[in-house]
Amino acid sequence: MEIYERRRQRLLQLLAERFPGRGGRSALALRIERQPGYVSRCLNGQKRIGEAFARDVELRLHLPPFWLDGVRTDASPLSSQQRALLEAFEALDPARREAFLRAMHEAAAPT
């Protein structure tokens, strides 16, 4: 499963768990300060959930970093190497973050 689909699935999970029922998409959009149409397109798969949007959603909904990516869902402490990597990543501008993530996905892809 590619990262964009994983993020979409996790956002759908959040919608079902935190904003159930009628009006849930609008409530989610209001909570993350986005237009309802934009959120609907993301949830429907018409719009990819990019790096900046994913991190912003996690921040606004008080989720652990990279939760939408499915990377860390537990509360176990990070190693010093993991912390250093996250700190270096956070220091990058958004374009470099996207480029870094693309490179990482390419490097991890089976050959």
N, C-alpha and C positions, 0 to 999 in steps of 0.2 A: 504494500500500500504506500503510495507516495505521500509526502509530508502534507500536501494541501488537502488530500482526502482525509488524512488522520485528523488534521485540525478541524475540518468540517464535522467529522463524526463526534469529536470531543465537544464542539460548540453545540451540536444537537443534543448531546448528553446534558450539558449545562442547561439548555432550554427546558428539557424535560424535567430535570431535577429542581431547578431553582425558579423557573418561570412557567409552571404547567398551566394548561388550560387555555381558554380563549383569551386573546390579548397578550399571550406570553412573548411573542416576537416583539411587539411594541414595547413591552416592559423591559425586555432585554436591551433593545436599542436605546431606550431612555437611560438605562443604568450604565451603559458603556458610551453614552453620548455620541451615538451615530444615528443616521437617518434610518427609519424602519425599512425602507426599500433596499438600502445597502445591506443591512443585516439579512434580509430575506434572500437577496441574491447570493450572499455567502452561504447561507444555510441550504439553499437549493442547488448549490454547486455551479451557479452561473458566474460567480466571482470567486477567484482564488483568495484564500486567507493568507496574506503575505506575512513576512517576519514582523514588521512594525505593528501591524494590526493585531497579530497574535500576542505580542508582548504587551500591548496596550490593554487588551481584554484581560489578560492575566493580572495586570496591575490593578485595573478598576474593579475586578471581581475578587481580589485578594487571593489569587491562586499562586501556587509555587511557580517559580520561573520554569518555563518550557513545559508547563502542564498540558497546554494544547497540543504540543508535539508528542506527548506521551512519554517523555524522557524520564521524568522523576515524579512519582506519585506518592512516595513515602517520605517520612521525615528523617531518614537517616542522614547523619552528618556527611558533608562533602569532604573529600580528601584535599590536602593542600594543593595538589595538582589540578583538581577539578575547580577549586575556588579561583586559582590563578587563571585558568582558561576562561571562566565566566567573567572575571574582572577585565581581562583583556578584550573579550567579546563586547562587553558593555561600553568600553572606551571607543569602539569603532563607530563611525558614522553609519547611517542606515544602508547606504549603497554598499559599503564594504562588508557589512553584516550579511547582506543578501549574497554577495559574491563568495564570502567565506562559507556560508551554508551550502551553496551550490557545489563548491569544491569538495566539501566534506561528503555530501551525498554521492558525488561522482566517485570519490575515492573509496567509499564504502560499498559501491555497487558491485555485484558479482561480475567477474570477468569471464 
